[in-house]
Amino acid sequence: MTVKPEIITVDLGVRRDREYLGDGAFVDHDDIQLWVSADHAGRTHDVALGPNELRNLVQYARKLGIEV
């Protein structure tokens, strides 16, 4: 199954509790979703993970044999 990415422009609002994950990745939250970010070529790239996306990411990791 091929999933086409959807581009959404959002007001970032207040994000807090930024923590370094490692390998140039950071995570913070806005009380609604987690935001994973990485800096590359002078720009910050963000991915928002709501409950469904986070669940899917954990399931994917488990499918690969990664214990979460």
FENQUI-V809285 format. One record per run of one state. SS is the DSSP state (A for helix, B for strand, O for the rest). FROM is the first residue (numbers start at 0). TO is the last residue. If there is no record, write none. Layout:
ss	from	to
SS	FROM	TO
SS	FROM	TO
This chain:
ss	from	to
O	0	14
B	15	21
O	22	23
B	24	28
O	29	32
B	33	39
O	40	41
B	42	48
O	49	49
A	50	62
O	63	67
